[in-house]
Amino acid sequence: MDRLLFIILATLLTTIFSSCWQNNNGPGIENALLNTISKFPQLPKGRDSQSSFYKLVRSVTIGETGIEIQLRSTPDTIVDPQKIIIVINQAKKLYAIPLFSNTYHSYWRFQFDSVLASEKTITTTFENEIKNCLSQLNLYDTLGTAGIVLDEMLFSILQCQHVTDTDSLNFQSIALTNNNNYTLPSENTDSCSRRLQENWQEMKKAFHPSEFYSVYTAYWDQINNRVYQFDFKNFGRKRKLEFTMKNYRLDCVYHLIYM
């Protein structure tokens, strides 16, 4: 009897762990990562499996829908680490959204910033990739699923917080980013301060919108030194989630000088 109970428990545990592995590191995840790295050669590629190289940072499953969102990241030890968001819909179809570092100005289209001459330009944007994801995974519906997914992505996965008109001090203090490998040019602190001031002046214009059917919301991604500002057009629960985005870079690149 004890042997039979042991076999049953062992089989049950194997099934559970196998299911978890399939969801977090299975062939669907591996293929999604491979396809995304192929599409965006700016993303580094691991020597072995990409699901091991882009390790799971955190994930969230949205209620009864079973929709899952994952954040994956390369090791911090590599030059210019990169991240990828993976969304898995109810039918287990996947879409991977690159979450590039601030090195890639062309992807983020930062306000009051220019594309770096050394940059390998990316022809799409974070805004476009979010919209492609919601469309290809059939997340636009009258239940507001697209809005729920976006909300979980920003708050649960990226751990953003809302920006309000009382946050001016948070966005006028320079966040220094050390770049000792010299892949990025060093920035003058005066120009950084000027950009932060311009960022804030532009951001706060939208805190009290004059358009009745528009909802402006800004999200502070403190981990990545960015602000994502959304303009939701014709906002309503039973309407398609339509939006445009403005992104702001908050960091200032510097190089350590060794004596």
URHUMO-V20964 format. One record per residue. N is the residue number from 1. OMEGA is omega in whole degrees, -180 to 180 (none if undefined). D_FIRST is the distance of its C-alpha to the first C-alpha in Angstrom with 1 decimal. Layout:
BEGIN
<<N & OMEGA & D_FIRST> <N & OMEGA & D_FIRST>>
END
This chain:
BEGIN
<<1 & 179 & 0.0> <2 & -180 & 3.8> <3 & 179 & 5.4> <4 & 179 & 5.1> <5 & 179 & 6.2> <6 & -180 & 8.6> <7 & -180 & 10.0> <8 & 180 & 10.7> <9 & 179 & 12.3> <10 & 179 & 14.2> <11 & -180 & 15.5> <12 & 180 & 16.6> <13 & 178 & 18.4> <14 & 180 & 20.0> <15 & -179 & 21.3> <16 & -178 & 22.7> <17 & 178 & 24.4> <18 & 179 & 25.7> <19 & 179 & 27.2> <20 & 180 & 28.9> <21 & 180 & 30.2> <22 & -178 & 31.6> <23 & -173 & 33.4> <24 & -175 & 34.8> <25 & -176 & 35.4> <26 & -177 & 34.8> <27 & 178 & 37.4> <28 & 177 & 39.1> <29 & -179 & 39.9> <30 & -180 & 41.0> <31 & 179 & 43.3> <32 & 179 & 44.8> <33 & 179 & 45.6> <34 & -179 & 47.1> <35 & -179 & 49.2> <36 & 178 & 50.5> <37 & 177 & 51.4> <38 & -179 & 53.2> <39 & -178 & 55.1> <40 & -178 & 56.0> <41 & 175 & 56.8> <42 & 179 & 57.6> <43 & 178 & 53.8> <44 & -178 & 52.7> <45 & 178 & 50.1> <46 & -179 & 47.3> <47 & -178 & 47.1> <48 & -179 & 43.5> <49 & -179 & 41.5> <50 & 178 & 43.4> <51 & 173 & 40.4> <52 & 179 & 40.0> <53 & 175 & 43.7> <54 & -174 & 44.0> <55 & 179 & 41.2> <56 & 178 & 39.8> <57 & 176 & 41.7> <58 & 178 & 40.5> <59 & 177 & 39.4> <60 & 174 & 39.4> <61 & -173 & 37.9> <62 & 172 & 40.1> <63 & -176 & 38.5> <64 & -179 & 37.4> <65 & -178 & 39.5> <66 & 177 & 37.1> <67 & -178 & 40.1> <68 & 175 & 39.5> <69 & 179 & 42.1> <70 & 169 & 41.7> <71 & -180 & 44.1> <72 & -176 & 44.0> <73 & 171 & 46.3> <74 & 177 & 47.5> <75 & 178 & 47.4> <76 & -176 & 50.1> <77 & -180 & 51.3> <78 & 177 & 52.9> <79 & 177 & 56.5> <80 & 180 & 56.6> <81 & -179 & 52.9> <82 & -179 & 52.1> <83 & 178 & 49.5> <84 & 173 & 48.2> <85 & 177 & 46.9> <86 & 177 & 44.5> <87 & -179 & 44.1> <88 & -176 & 41.4> <89 & -176 & 42.1> <90 & -179 & 39.9> <91 & 179 & 40.0> <92 & 172 & 38.8> <93 & -173 & 42.4> <94 & 171 & 43.5> <95 & -179 & 46.9> <96 & 180 & 47.7> <97 & 176 & 50.6> <98 & 174 & 52.2> <99 & -174 & 52.8> <100 & 174 & 55.5> <101 & -180 & 56.9> <102 & 175 & 60.4> <103 & -171 & 61.9> <104 & -178 & 61.9> <105 & -178 & 64.6> <106 & 180 & 65.1> <107 & -176 & 61.5> <108 & -178 & 62.0> <109 & -177 & 65.7> <110 & 175 & 66.2> <111 & 176 & 69.1> <112 & 180 & 72.1> <113 & 180 & 70.6> <114 & 176 & 71.5> <115 & -178 & 69.5> <116 & 180 & 69.6> <117 & -178 & 71.7> <118 & -173 & 69.0> <119 & 170 & 66.2> <120 & -170 & 64.5> <121 & 176 & 65.2> <122 & -171 & 62.5> <123 & 176 & 63.8> <124 & -178 & 61.3> <125 & 176 & 60.5> <126 & 178 & 57.6> <127 & -179 & 58.9> <128 & -179 & 58.9> <129 & 176 & 55.4> <130 & -179 & 54.1> <131 & 177 & 55.9> <132 & 179 & 54.7> <133 & -179 & 51.1> <134 & -179 & 51.4> <135 & -176 & 53.2> <136 & 178 & 51.0> <137 & 177 & 47.7> <138 & -178 & 49.3> <139 & 174 & 49.0> <140 & 177 & 52.4> <141 & -179 & 51.8> <142 & 180 & 53.1> <143 & -179 & 50.1> <144 & -177 & 51.4> <145 & -179 & 48.4> <146 & 179 & 50.7> <147 & 179 & 52.0> <148 & 179 & 48.5> <149 & 179 & 47.4> <150 & 180 & 50.7> <151 & 179 & 50.2> <152 & 179 & 46.7> <153 & -176 & 48.0> <154 & -175 & 50.8> <155 & -175 & 49.1> <156 & -175 & 45.4> <157 & -179 & 45.7> <158 & 177 & 49.2> <159 & 177 & 49.2> <160 & 171 & 52.8> <161 & -180 & 54.7> <162 & 174 & 57.5> <163 & 177 & 61.1> <164 & -177 & 63.6> <165 & 175 & 67.3> <166 & -174 & 66.7> <167 & -172 & 65.0> <168 & -178 & 68.2> <169 & 180 & 67.7> <170 & -173 & 64.3> <171 & 175 & 66.0> <172 & 175 & 69.1> <173 & -175 & 67.5> <174 & 174 & 67.2> <175 & -176 & 63.7> <176 & 177 & 64.4> <177 & -180 & 62.4> <178 & 180 & 62.7> <179 & -176 & 63.4> <180 & 179 & 64.1> <181 & 174 & 63.5> <182 & 174 & 66.5> <183 & 179 & 64.9> <184 & 177 & 66.5> <185 & 176 & 70.0> <186 & -178 & 70.6> <187 & 176 & 71.7> <188 & -177 & 74.6> <189 & 178 & 73.5> <190 & 179 & 76.4> <191 & 176 & 75.4> <192 & 179 & 71.8> <193 & 180 & 73.1> <194 & 179 & 75.2> <195 & 179 & 72.3> <196 & 177 & 70.2> <197 & 179 & 73.1> <198 & 176 & 73.5> <199 & -176 & 69.7> <200 & 180 & 69.9> <201 & 179 & 73.1> <202 & -180 & 71.6> <203 & -171 & 68.2> <204 & 176 & 69.7> <205 & -173 & 71.9> <206 & -177 & 68.9> <207 & 179 & 67.7> <208 & -174 & 69.9> <209 & 178 & 70.3> <210 & 180 & 73.3> <211 & -173 & 71.7> <212 & -174 & 70.1> <213 & 177 & 67.4> <214 & 176 & 66.3> <215 & 180 & 63.6> <216 & 179 & 63.9> <217 & 178 & 61.0> <218 & -177 & 60.8> <219 & -180 & 57.7> <220 & 175 & 57.8> <221 & -174 & 55.4> <222 & -179 & 56.1> <223 & -176 & 53.6> <224 & 178 & 55.6> <225 & 179 & 59.0> <226 & 168 & 59.7> <227 & 176 & 60.5> <228 & -180 & 59.7> <229 & -177 & 62.0> <230 & 170 & 61.3> <231 & -179 & 63.8> <232 & -177 & 62.0> <233 & 177 & 64.4> <234 & -173 & 64.5> <235 & 177 & 61.4> <236 & -174 & 59.5> <237 & -175 & 56.0> <238 & 177 & 56.6> <239 & 177 & 58.7> <240 & -178 & 57.8> <241 & 180 & 57.3> <242 & -178 & 60.5> <243 & 167 & 61.5> <244 & -176 & 63.4> <245 & 165 & 62.7> <246 & 180 & 64.7> <247 & -177 & 63.2> <248 & 176 & 64.6> <249 & -175 & 64.0> <250 & -175 & 64.1> <251 & 179 & 63.9> <252 & -174 & 66.8> <253 & 175 & 66.5> <254 & 178 & 67.9> <255 & 175 & 68.0> <256 & 178 & 67.8> <257 & -179 & 70.9> <258 & 180 & 70.3> <259 & none & 73.2>>
END
